[in-house]
Amino acid sequence: MPDYSPYQQKIIKRYYENYGDIGAQRLAELATDLYLAEGKKLAAAWKRAEDTMRKMKIPENRINFIIDSKDPALLAKLVKELG
């Protein structure tokens, strides 16, 4: 891994410190996309939502329940709980 300047290190550190907020915002956007998407875009949006929830360390059983239901309202409810 290359050496980062102190400025770059601060940026990287702040990104990971705020990942919960960033992830919640991303999930909110994905919930909107899920209501509007069709076909391949719908499947891709669900995959991105699943990946984002895993990065946010949402419990696995909750992730599976939301993904298996394919209900954007459940994802929106999770976002509301996180906010």
N, C-alpha and C positions, 0 to 999 in steps of 0.2 A: 504494500500500500504506500502511495507517495506521501511525503511529508506535507502537511498542511500548515499554512501560516496561522498565527494566532487568531487573526480575523476569521479565517475559514473555519477554524476549530470552534469558535463561538457560534457561528451560523449553524454548523452541524449539531452542536450541543443544544441550541434553542429549538431546532427542528424536532429532535427526539424528545425534548422536554414537553413540547406542545403537540405531540402526535395524537393524543387523545382528542383534542379540539379539531385538529386537521382531519382525523378519521371521521369524527362525527359530522363535520361539514360535508365530507365526501359521501358518507352514507345518506345524508339528506338529499344531496343532488342525485344520487343513484335511485332513491325512492321515487323521486319525480320522474326520472328516466324510465323506471319500470312501469309506471302508469301509462306512459306514452309509447313505449317500444313494442315492436312486433317481430316475430320470427327470429332470425339470427341475432339481431340487436338485443332482443329480450334475453336470450340465453347468455350473451356476452355480459350484459348488465348484471345478471344474477351471479355470474362467475366473479366479476369485479367486487360485488357486494360481499360475497363469501370471502374473498381474499382480504378485503379491508377489515372485516370483522375478525378474521384470524390474526391479523397484524395488531389489532386493538386488544387482543387477548380476551375476547368475549367467550364465555363458557361454550365448549364444543356442543353440548346438548342443545343449547339455545340457537347456535348457528344452524345445526342440522334441522331443528324444528322450523325455523324461518325459511331455509332453503327448500326443504321438502314441501312446505305448504305453498310455495310460490305466490304468496300473498304480500303485495307491496305495503299493505296497511300494517302488517306485523313489523316490517322493517321501519316504517315511519314511527310506530310506537316505540321501538328500541331507540331511535334517534331522539324522541321526546324524553325518554328516560335518561339518556346520556346528557342531554342539555340541561 
